[in-house]
């Protein structure tokens, strides 16, 4: 499955040639000529703040977020823009018009494993791979913030009069907690137009619902037969896991040889077999990716469990988890082994099902399975099918889960948004891709909290999205293209 899906019969792209005003064109070129290097410098400053939310520490009290907001305040003043701090949310604006265009983004980032980066993930690396700007947050979402700021500055420099205020909304807990933003939206006046710059081009009009299934396994091994222990894998729930491992005990030479043969057959992964005092450690290395597009990664947890197909393991917590993953999920992406849960939508594509994280508390193991669900099946039916599949699995193995949590997010599909066609025109104009159309993504953005919000960049069609991966970057050329398109977007919608 590719990230971008043809709109098919749901929405027909306009056949009228894209038209952008001369003012938009001239200002976009002015922005690139005067502020391309400035946006890179500002991005370097932004990524230096490790704005990862921490449990037990409220975002407004976190020193990294305090420093990040101070940078935003200084930058807004330097660029001649107004600044408002609402704790979890910052608003930076251009103009005092009554109606507004809200550009939605976020300043928090996912954790990063420093061992997997050539330089610190919180230092903008422009030398390891020339042409790429590598750091946590470059694509998701500090690069877009920097671009939006200088698009606004270019418009202000040129003295362009707009009918609508431009307001950049920067939320600071998008990756972890939407509750403060939901509370803020109760008093925030809905804008005339809303655009998130936290997704993909050309124009995103549909988003799958972020969902989670979490079985909790508990059991003690007799240690008499073949069993596994120390099962671990994944970094966070929205990342396809790059690493997973366990320790195998009481395995015969024949069984070990069988597992090694399977590992060799999986060309997608690298597997290590390391002798331990009490067994054999098996470590799998895959490729991390955003869990909204699991096809872009290689799931180390899924492949580790699949090494044990048709291996009879004792049902301790670790063994139960391995059996659950290999039997109900496997290495597929769409839940076809998981009872009757699999389904697809003509435009939005299939639901994806990815084991993303293993966490241990005492003798219990929680498996986080991240689903991205399209429209086409209601939540009640899907939850019933999930629970039935899990119940059948328990009966088959004569085990009982310690708990099962199911959380199903709502997908979004807009078949008409008043500004979607204008954004598509802008994309066509600056990319010369006249076949571009509206798209659907697996990710979920804050667009769901706005009336008729659509997403516009920063990820290009056909390019791997690197946000949430341990290889996140944005290219210098992409920043330049974004600056042109975001400047034109603000002018065109600012006068629409």
DATADA-V47165 format. One line per field, one symbol per residue. phi: phi as a letter, one per 20 degrees, with the letter a starting at -180 (. if undefined). burial: 1 if it has 9 or more other ideal C-beta (glycine too) atoms within 8 Angstrom, else 0. A space follows every 10 residues. Layout:
BEGIN
phi: ???
burial: ???
END
This chain:
BEGIN
phi: .efddfflef cdffefffcc fffffffffg gffdcfffff fffgffffef fdfdfncfgf dfgfffffff ffffffffem deccddnecd dcccndffeb ddddbbdece fcegfddfcg fdcfdddfcg ndddrfnfec bfggfgfffe ffffffgemf edfcfdcedd edbffcbegf ffffffdefg ffcccedcbc efbedbcfef cbccfddbrd efmedfbcbl fbrndbfdcf fecbbbdecl efffffffff fffffeffdd cddcfdgdrc edddddcfaf ffcffedcef fffffffdgm dedfefgfff ffffffeecm efdcmfeeld ffabcgeene fdccfdbdcd cmedcddede dcdefpbfff ffffffffff ffffffelcc ffabdccdee fcbdebcfdf fffffffffe dmefefbfcd cefcdfgfed flecdbneee fndffdgmee cfbcefffgf fgffffffgf ffffdd
burial: 0011101000 1010000101 0001111111 1101110111 0111011010 1110000010 0101111110 1110111010 1010000111 1111101001 1111111111 0110011000 1111110000 0111111111 1111111111 1111110101 0101111111 1111100101 1101100000 1011111111 1111111111 1111111110 1000111111 1111111111 1111111110 1000110111 0110010010 1010000011 1111111111 1111011111 1111111100 1011111111 1111111111 0111100110 1111101111 1111111101 0001111111 1111000000 0110111111 0111001000 1001010110 1111001011 0111111111 1010011111 1111111111 0111111111 1000111111 0111110111 1111111111 111101
END
